[in-house]
Amino acid sequence: MTENTSVIIITRNRAKMLTNCLGSITKQTVIPNEIIVVDNASVDNTKKVILSYKKNLPIKYFLEKQIGIPYARNRSVKEASGSFLLMLDDDCEADKFWVERMEKAHQKYPKAWVIQGRTYSLPPTKIYSVFAEFGRFLYLQNSAKKQTLKIKNFFSKGFKDEIELLICDTKNFSIKTSYLKEYKLLFDTNFYRGEDTDLGRQILQKNGLIMFCPSIKVYHWERSSLKEFLEQCWHIGRTTAKIGVKWKLLSFITNLPRPKMLLRLPLFCKVMNQLHNLPLLIALLFLDRLSRINGWFYEKMILSLEKRPK
C-alpha cells in the first residue's frame, strides 16, 4: 500500500448487491488501508454481509440512523482516516486495478481535487444498459471543460483520453481529504439525490480540479424494468430542478430532448452494433425526457409550496 487510502461505501437494503461490491474489493491488486461501510438503517441482512468480510478486508462498520444519502456520505467522510477517499456505490463492482489506478492518478495529477473514473453498465446487453451507456456519453460530453468527446473514439477499446470535467459522480470517484477539510466541503443534506452533482459545483466554485481517467473502471448494475427506469428518470428531473434553484441555473432545458441527441443516437447504435435496437432506444429517449420533465415540475411545485407562508 503506497498511500493511506480509504474506500467508502454507503448502503441501504441492498445486501445482495453489496456482497458483489465488497467481493470486488477483495480482488484488488492493492488493498486499501480501510473500507468504511455506512449502513443507512437497513432492515435486511446488510450488517451480516458487511461483517462477513472482516476476515478478508480491513472493514469498519457504521450505522447511520438518519435516512438519506447525503447523511450517510457525510458520516462516511467523518469516520474515514485516509488521505484519499475512494467512493464506490453499493450497486457497483470495481475492476481489480481500481484502487491501484486511483492512487496512481492522484500521483500523476497532484493538483487534482477529484479523480473521476469511467463507469460501465451491467448487464451489458440489456436495453436499459445500452441506453445508460449512451446517456453516460452525453453526460461526460456535456461535462468536459475543453475537449469534445466523439462517440467513435469514446467507445473504442483504445480510448484513454484524460480530461478535465465540470462535474463528479460518486459511483466511481476519489477526493483528497485535505481539500474537504480545508474548504469545509460537505454533501448538502437538502438533496435526497444528486448530492454528488452539488458537491461538484462546490468544488468548481473553489476552483478545484476534477480529472476524468477512463482506465479507472467500475461496473454498475442498471435498472431492470421499465418501471424502475422511469422512476430513475423522474428522480433525475427532480434533482435538476433542485440543482437549478440552488445554483441559479436554467435547469429545465437540460431535460428536453435536443436534436443533437437524436442525431447522435444512430451513430451510437452503429458503433455499438445496436442498430436493430434504434427504434426502442428512440422510444426510451423520449420516455426518459418526459419523466424528467414530470419530475422537474413536481420538484418546482414542492419548492414553491415550501416558500409559502404558513
N, C-alpha and C positions, 0 to 999 in steps of 0.2 A: 504494500500500500504506500503510494508515493505522496498522497495528500490526505489531509484529515477531512474525510468525506462522509456526509450523512445522506442516506436515501430516505425520502419522506413519502409515505403512502397514507391517504385518508380513505376510510371505507365506511359503508353503512349497508347492512343486509345484502351483501354480495359474497357470501362465503365461498361459493364455488369458483367464481371468477378470481377472488383473492388468492385461492390456492394456486391457480395458474400463474398469477402475478408474482407471488413470492417464490414459486418454483423457478421462475426465470432468473431471479436474483441468485439462487443457489448455483446457477451455471455460469456466473460471471467470471471472466478472466481475472478481474480484480474485485475482490470482496470489499465493500465499503466498511468503514470503521463502525458504523451503526446503521440500523434500519429502524426508523421511527414509524410505528403504525398507530394511527389515531382512529379508534373505534367511535364513530359518531352515533352512539346509543343504539347499536344494532340489537335486534331481537332474535336473530338466528344464531348459528354456532360460530360466528365470526371470531370471538375470543379464543375458542378452542383451536381454530385453524391457525391463528397467529402464534399461539403458544406452542403449537406442534412443530414449529420451525426453530425453536430456541436452541436445539442441539446442533443445528447446521448453520445458523446465522446469528449475528450479534443483534438480535431483535429486542426492541423495547416497546412494550405495550402501554398505551394510554387510553383512557376512556374520557371522551368529551360529551357531557350530557346535554349541552346546549346544541340542539339540532340546527344544522346549517353548514354548508360547505365552507364559507369564509371563517366561521368559528373554528372548525376542525383544522383548517390550514394554519390559522394563526396559532393554535395550540401546538401544532407540529413544529412550527418555526421556533416557538418558545422553548420546546423541550430538546431541540437538536443542538449539538455541540460542535458540529463540523464547520470548517472554513468555507466549504461549498455545500449547498443544499440541492440535492438532485430529486426532482419531483416526478412521480410516476402515478398514473391513475390506477385504481384497483381493477378496471376492466381492460388493462393493457398488459402486454408481455414484452419484456425488454430483450433485445438482441444481446448475445453473450459478451459483446465488446462494449456494451452501453456505458458502464461506469468508467472503464479504461479510456474510452474516447472522449467522454465528458471531461475527464481530468486533463487529457492532452489538449483539448480545445481551449480550456482556460489557460493552459501554459502558452499556447500559440497566440491567444488574444488576451494578454494580461489586463488590458483596459476594458474588456467587456464586463458588463454587469451580469448579463444573462447569456447563456448558450442555449439555443433552441434547436432541438433535433428534429428529424423527419419521422412522421407517423404514417404507417401503412395500415390498410383495412383488413379485417378478418370477418368472416371467411372471404378470401379474395375474389371468388367467382360469383358471389351473390349480388343481386341487382342493387341492393342498398349500399353494399361495399363499393361497387363500381361508381355509383353516384357520389359517395363520400370522397372517393379519390379525385373526382372532378371538382367537387366543392373545395377540397383542400388545396388544389392547384389555384383556383380563383382566389382563395383566402390569402395564400402566400404571394401571389402575383400582385394583389391589391395592397399588400403589406410591405413589399420590397421598397426600400428607401430610394435606391438609384437604379438598380438593374431590372430589366424587363425579362421575365421568365417566358420561355417558349415551350409549348406543350411537348413537341417532339423531343427536345433536349431534356426536359424535366422528367419524362417517363422513360428515358433511355437508361440502360444499365450503367453507363459511364458518367452519369450526372454527378458532379462533385462540387458545383459552384457554392462557395461560402459567401453569403451576402448579409448585408445589414437590414434588419427588419424594424418595423414600426409597431410591432405587436408581439405578444407572447402567449403561449398555450401550455398550461401546466401538465398536460398529458406526457410531455417529454421535454423537460426544462430543467435548467440548473441556474443558481444565482449565488453570487458571493455574499456570504453572511455579513461581511464588513459594510457593504453598501446598505443592506437592510437596516443595520443598526445606526449607521452614520446619518441616514436620511429618514429614519423612523418610518420605514415603509411597512404597511400592513395591508392585508386583504380587507376591503371595505365590507363590513357586516350589513350594510344596506342592500347588498346584492345577494340574492339567493342562488343565482348562477351568473357567469360572466365576470366573476371576481378577478380572474387572471387577465382578461382584457383590460379591466380597470387598472390592475397593477402595472400592465404595460404602459398605460397612459401616464401613471405616476412616475415611472422610470424615465420616460421621454421628457416629461416636464422638468426633471432634474438633469437633463442632458446625458442620460445614461445610454450605453451602447448595448444593443441586442444583436447577437450574431447567430445566423442560421447555418448549421453544419449538417448536411444531409447524410453523412456517414454514420451519424449517431441515430440509431433506429429503434423504434418500438412499434408494436403491432396492437391495434385497437379493435376490440370486438364491437362491430356496428349493430344498429337496431335490426331486428329480425322480422318485423312485421310492419304493415302499412300504418297501423295504429301507433306503434312506438315511433316510427319515422315522423309522422305528422305531429305528434306530441313534442318531439325534439325540436322540430322547425318552429312550432308555436312558442316554445320557451326561448329560442334564439331571437324571435321577433320581440318578445318582452324585454330581453336583455338589451337589444339595440336601442329600444326606447329609453331605458334607464341610463344607459351609457350616454345617449344623446343629451338627456336632461343635465346630467352631472357635468359633462364636458362641453356643453353648448354646441353640439354638432347637428347637422341636418341628417338625422338618423333614418328618416322614413325612406329616403331614396335608396338606401342600401338594401332594402327588402324587395325592391321592384325588379322584375325580370328585365334585363337590358339586352339590346340587340347583339352586343359582343358575346354575351353568354351563349345565345343561340347559334352564333356563327362559329364559336369555338367547340361546341359540343360535337358536331360531326367529325371534326379533326381529331378530337379526343377519342372518339369511338374508333376511328381508323387506326390511330396509334396503338390503342389498347385492344384491337381486334374485337370490338364490341358493336360493329355496325348493325348487326342483327337486333341489338337492343336499343337502337337510336329512338324509335317511337316511344318506347317505355320510359327512357331517360328524359325525353322532352316532356312527357306527362308528369314525371316526378319533379322536374324543374318547376313547372307551373304550380303543382300542388305544394311544393316547398315554399314558393314565394307567397302563395295565397295564405298558407298557415302562418308564415312570418308576419304578413300584414295584419292578420287577425290578432296575433299575439301583441303586435305593436300597439294597435288601437286599444286592446284590453288593458295594457300597462299604462297607457296615457290616461285612460278613464280612471284607473286606480289612483294614479298620481294626482289627478285633478280633484278626486274625492278627498284625498288626504289633505289637500290645501284648503278645503272649505272650512270655515269657522264652525266649531261645534256648538 
